[in-house]
Amino acid sequence: MKIISAYLGPEQISLNDIIRFYEKITFLENCCWYFNSPKSKWGYGKFTIYNYVLYKTVWAHRASFAMHKGHISPEYLVRHSCDNSHCVNPDHLVLGTFKDNSQDTISRKRDLKSPAGINRYKTHCANGHEFTLENTYTRNRPGGGRICKACAFIRKGFHYDGTRWRKTALASSD
């Protein structure tokens, strides 16, 4: 079943669709409207709109936004201000861009499952050196990333004598 995220407006939703939609809602004490219907692996509800001749399956929160607040252009996402993917309460739904959604993910620390999210919150390298502006190289490439300067110098054969980095002398085998 393909989920459509294209243009969606109230004129595409019939009265029967609205009745079916409300039959699938449980109103919770925290003001969220829990959508009781099949969900994606991310917890977003799916809702099928029977538009006279054609039908299409859309995300339930997008259908709720279209029913209560109006048109949704394809370039916009419907975001949850309550941070509950099951919620279809139109008061908890706001329009935004992909960038807005990514910034929400980072600010709410929901990105901890990705390698970038895990590394974003690290304050020290694997050897215990602190990531500071002075001690960190930032990779200028699509994958990004940080490299500890202290570890990089050590790998290249340098040591820190308390004032500056010096080339490590090789011990003689006498």
N, C-alpha and C positions, 0 to 999 in steps of 0.2 A: 504494500500500500504506500503510494508516494504522497508525501506531505507537500502541499502547495504553499509557498511563501510569497506568492505574487500579490498584485493589487487585490485588496479586499475592502468592500464597502457595504454599508447597511442595505443598499438596494439589492444585493445578491443574497440576502438572508430572508427566507420566508417566515411567516408567522408560525408555521408548523416546526421549523427549525428552532425558533426561539422557545417554543413550548418544550421540545425535546431537550434543548440545552438546559433549561431550568430544572427539568426532572432529574438531571444528572448531578446536581449540586447539593452539597451538604454545607450548611452555614455553621462555621466554627465560632467558638467563644472569642478567639483572638481577631475576629473580624475578617478572616480569610474565608473565601468561598472555595471549598475543596471540590475538585471535579472528579466524580466517580465514573470513570470510563477508561478504556484502554489507554495506556501511557507508553511513552518512549522509554528507552533505557536511562534517559536523563530525568525522567519523572514528569515530562510535559504531557498534558492530556491531548488526545486526538479527538476531533469532532468532524463529522461528515455533514456537509451542507448539501441538501437536495435542492438544487436550483432549477426547478421546473423540469427541464429536459436533461440537463447534465448534473452530475454530482462531483464534489471534490472534498478531499480530506484536508483539514487545516489544523494548526495548533489551536487548542481550545482557548488559550489566553488571547490569541489574535482574533478569534471569532467573538469573544467577549468584548474586546476593545472596539471592534467594528460595530457590534450591536449597540453599545452604549455611548461611544464617543465619536464615531464616524470613520472616515476613510483612513486606510493605511497604504501608503505608497510602498512599492517593493524595496526601495533602498533603506527603509526604516525597520527597526526591530521593535517589538513590544517587550519592554523590560519590567521585571517585578521589583517594586520598591520594598516589598515585604521579604524578599529573598526566599520565597516559597514557590517552587516550580509547579506545584499542584494548584495554586491559587488562580482563580479567574475573576476576582473582585475587581471591577473596573476602577475603583478608587486606589487600588494598589498597582495599577498598570500605567506605564508611561512610555511614550515613544522616544526612541533614541537611535543613534547610529551604532555600527559595529564597534567603533572606537569607544563610545560611551559604555557599551556593554563590557568591553575588555577592561576599562578603567574600574568599573564596578567590581568585576571579578578580582582584580588586584587589591582594591581598597578593602574588600570584605574577606580577603585571604582565602578565596575559594580556588585558587590556582595551585594549591600545594600538591596536586597529583602529577603535574607536569615537571620535567627536569628543570625548565626555566623558572617555574614557580618555587621549586625546592631550593635552587641555588640563589634566588633573589633574596632570601631571608638569611643566608649564611653570613656570619660576621667574621669568620676566621677560615683560613685555608686548612687543608688536611693536616699540615704540620704545626698548626697552632698560631700562625702569624696572622695578625689582624688585617682585614681588608680596609685600608685607608686610601685616601687620594695619593699619598706619597708612595705607598707600598703596592699599588695595584696597576697592572696594565689592563686596559679595556680593549678587547679584540674588535677591530673594525671590519667585520664581515657579517654576512647575513645571519649566522647562528649566534653571533655576539659572544659573550662570555668574559670572564675575568681571569687573570693570571697573577699570582703572588710574585712580586719582584724578588723578594728574598729567596724564595724557592728556585726561581729562574737563575739567579746568580749562583746559588749553591750547585745547581745542576751543571753550570758552566765552569765550575772549579774555583769559585771565589769564596771568601769568608769575610765576616764583618768583625773588625777589631775594636769596635766601640766608637770609632770616629768615622771610618770609611770602609768601603769594600776593597779588599786586596786579593790578588791572585794567590791561590793556595800553592805553596812550594811543595814539590814532590819530595817525599822522604827518600834519602839515599839508602841503598842496601849495603852499607859497609859493615 
